[in-house]
Amino acid sequence: QNKMSSWFRQQSTPEKPGRGAHKIFTREMSAQAVRIALSGKVELSTRATSLLQCRNPKPSHASSNRRSTIAMANADNNMHIFQDQAEVADALASLTMKAAEQAIEERGSFTVALAGGSLIKLLGGLKGKSEIDWDNWHVFWVDERCVPHDDPESNYGGALQALLSDVPIPASQLYAIKESLCQKNEGAAQPCAAEYDARLKGLSSSILPTKDGLPIFDLLLLGFGPDGHICSLFPEHPLLKVTEPWILPISDSPKPPPERITFSMPVVNAAKKKCFTAIGEGKAEMAATIIKSAGDDPKIPASYVKGDVAWLMDAAGASLL
């Protein structure tokens, strides 16, 4: 804080004290990011630190450099905070590409399961990456609404529009809900869940390995709702404690449509890596609640997620940490 005060004084002018400093500083970091940095809860990146040391950092045009805005980590979570949604999308692409490269090198295939909602908007960061071995990707969904694929509520349909229709993953390796079972929502959850569960269990171990009776996905890209739900596992819902089968039906979702399928919590936690994203002030309160929770709070389903968990957030989404 002393360094920052000194820096502002150096940048001030007799006519407009502090105004020159304010202009430069706000161009480099959002107000939310400044508050986070000064709170002592994050470690400033090289770029932000150079600002505090009164050096003018060189502008960067490479997304890989832009992603070094602000970063933090603690013993339980690996959290990275960026200036805006574009930088979060870049970081999500890098994280996913790294996981894919490692998995394909190890066993020749990569399994990733997607959420719906706001996460879908970030998938575009993977477009145009010629170095990606799309042929060995296998894409699943951590939950799905029991609706036809072209329904606006379909998570598969949303991902298709955001990314999957523009990349050459073989159609047989996109594991969408069976459309013929969900032409109408009522009564669809049970047969859709049973079919999806059987299909996943029928995959070879080279595609989807198992351990202790659970599938080991390489990466789950997760979102969370304002109530703290993940997948279609909602606060204080009995399904939070259901351990079998892998895919669960839910017929009383508090959000429409009521009938859905979802990964069980043990399946979520068995994955090698989980990644949450939080963009915008609307996500800030619940993101902070999840991260600060003691875990296993039935009122906050996301607090049950364990293991290797990454958080990618913009400054607004992290503003209440």
N, C-alpha and C positions, 0 to 999 in steps of 0.2 A: 504494500500500500504506500509506503514511503517513496519507493521508486516511481510509482505511478504519479504521485503528487508532484515530485520533482520533474517528471517528464512533462506533465501538463504545464508547469511554470515555464519550462524551456520553450514550449511551443506557443506560448501566449504572445500577444502583441499589445502595445500600449493602448491602441484604439479598441480592441476587442479581446480582453483578457480571457485566455482559455479557449477561445473560439476556434483558433487554428488547430489546437490539439484535439478538440472535440470532433472536428470534421474528419481528421485523419483517423482517429481512433474508432469512430463509429463506422467508417468504411471497412475497417479490418475485422471488427467483432461486433456482434449484436449486443444490445443491452443485456439480454438474458445471459449470454455467454460471459459477459464481464462479471455479472453478479455471481455466477457459478464459480468463476475463477477466483474471485476475491474471497469467496466463502471458505476457501481452503479445502473444498471437497474434491477438487480435480487437480490433476497435474497439467500445467500448460504445456502445449507442444512447443517445438522449436520456433515456429512462426510467431505464436503468441508471446513467448518469452522474449523474443527479440524486440517486440514492441515495447515491453515493459523496460527493456534495457536501452531504450531511446535510439534503436537502430531502425532504419527504414527497410523493411524486408523487400526483397525483390519479388515482383509479381510472378506468379506461376500460371502457366496455361495448361499444364498437364493435370488430368484429374487425379492421378496417383499422388501428386504433390498437394493438390487442393485438399485431399482427404486428411491431411495432418493438422487440421485446425486446432482441435482440442481433444485430449484423450485422458481417460481415467481408468483405473483398475483397482479392485479390492480383492479380498481373499475369496469372495463367493462368486463374483460376476466379473466379466470382462466387458467394460463399458467404454464406448467411444462416442464422443459428442462432436457434431459437425455444425457448420453454419446454416445449412439449408437442406432441403429435400434432395436436390441434385447430388450433393456430396454424399448423402446417406445412400442413395441409389448406386453411386459408384462404389461405395464401401461394401454394400451388399453383394454387388457383382463380384468384387474381388474375393470376398469371403467364400462365396459359392464356388467360384472357379478353383480356388485353392482346395476346397473339400473334394471337388470333382476330380481334380488331378491326382490327389492322393489315393482316392478310392479306386480309380481306374488303373493306376499303377499297381495297386495291391492285388486286385482280383478281376479287373477288366470291366467293371461296371460301377455306376454311381446312382444311388437312390436318394431322391430328395422329395419331401412331402411339403405341400404348400397349404397355407391358410387362405382365406378369402379376405374380404374387407379392404382396408386401406393398404395392406401389404401388396396387393396386386399392382397398384400404381407404381411400385418401386422396381418391378421386374424388368422394365424396359432398359435398365442399366446393363442387361446381359445381351442386348441386341448388338449385332455388328462385330461380335468377338470371333474373329476367324480362327483363333487358336483353340477354341473349345471343341472337344471331341463329342459332339452332340450324339453321334451314333450309339454311344454307350451310356447315355442318360436314361434313367427310368423315373418317371414323375408320378407322384401320388398326391392325394389330398388328405390332410389331417382331419377334415370334416367336410361334409357336403350336404346341401339342402336337397331334399328328394323332389327335384323338379327336372323337367327336360333340359337338355344341354343348351338350348337356345333361350331359355328363360333368363331374364335379367338377374334373378336371384342365384343362378348357378355359379359356383366357385370355379368349376371347370371352364365354363363359358367365359368368365371374366379373365382367367389366365390365358385362354386361347387368344383373346383379343389383345391382351397386354404384351404377350411374348410368344406363346407357343405356335401360333400360326405363322410366325416369321422366322422360325428356326427349324433345322432339319432333323428333329428327333423323330424316329420312326413312330407312326401312329400306334402301333401295337405296344409301344413303351410309354404311352400316356394312359394311366390307369384311372379312367373316369368311372363314375358310378354307372351301372347298367341302365341305360335310358328306358328300355322297355318296361322296367319295373316301377318307374316313377312318372308315368304319364299324368297321374294325378297324385297330389300330396297325401291325401288321406289313406292310411293303411299301407304306405310305401316303406316306412322306416325298417320294419322287421325284415322283409324279404331283401331289401337293398343291402342292409348290414350283413345278413347271412351270406349273400352272394359275394360281397366285397371281401369279407373275412376268408371265405373259401378260396377266392382267387389269389389273395396274398399268400395264403398258406401253401398254395400249389406251386409257387415260384421256386426255382432252384436256389440252392445256397450260394451259388456264384453271383446271383442277382441280389437276393435278400437273405443274408445270413441270419441265423437265430442263435440265441444263447439263453439257457434256462427257460425255454419255451416262449421266448419273446423275440420279435423281429428287431434287427439292428439296422435301422436306417442311418445313412451317413449324415444327413442333415435335415432338420425340420426348420422351415421358415414360418415363424409364428407371429400372429397378431394378438391383440387382447382388446376386450371391450371396455366401456366405461364402468362396467360392474366388475371387471377383473376376470371375466370368463375367457377361456382359451378353447380352441377347437369348438365343439358344441357341448362343453362341460361348464355348466352354469353354477353360480353360487348356491351352496347348500343343497345341490341336487344329489339324489342317491347315486347317480352314475359316477360321481367323484370317487367312490370307494369300490366300484365294481372292477374286478381284475381280469375277468374272462367273459367273453372271447376278446380277441384283439380289437374288433370293430363292434361298436355298440350302437343300437338303435335308440333314438330319442323321439318320443311322440308328443311331448308337452313342452317344447322349447318356449321360453318366455318371449323370444323374438320370433316373428314370422319368417318363413313358414314353420309351423310347429313340428313337422316330421323331418328328421335329419339322421345322418349317421356320423359317428365320430370315433377317432382313436380313443382307446382307454388311456387313463393316466399312466399305467405301467408301460404301455407302448411308447408314449411320449418320452418318459424318462429313460427308456432303454436306448434311445437314439444316441449316436456318438456325439453329435453336436446339435444344440438348439440355438436359434437366433431370434430375438425379439427386435422389433423396430417401433420407434415412437416418434411421430412427426406432428408438430404443431402443439399449440397451447391446450387444445382439447384432450391431448393424451398425457399432459404433464402431471396432473394430480394422481391418476391411477398408476402411471409409471413409477412415481416416487413412492406410492403406497406399496406396490409390489416389491420394489428393490429394498425398501426399508423393513419389510415384513419379516417375522421370525420364521416363516415357512409353515406349510400345512395348515393354513387358515381356510376353513370351509367357506368363508365369506369371500375369499379371494382365490379362486381356482388357480390362477397363474402362480401363486406362491408355492404350489405343489411341485413346480418344475425344478428338477435337480440335475446335477452333473455339469457338463461343459456348456455353460450358457453365456451367450454373447448378447450385448445390447448395442444397437446402433440408433442414435438419437440426433435430432437437430437441436439447436440451442433452445428453441421454444419448448420442445418436448421434454427437455432436461431442466427446465427453469425452476422446478420446485424440489430438486434434489438438495 
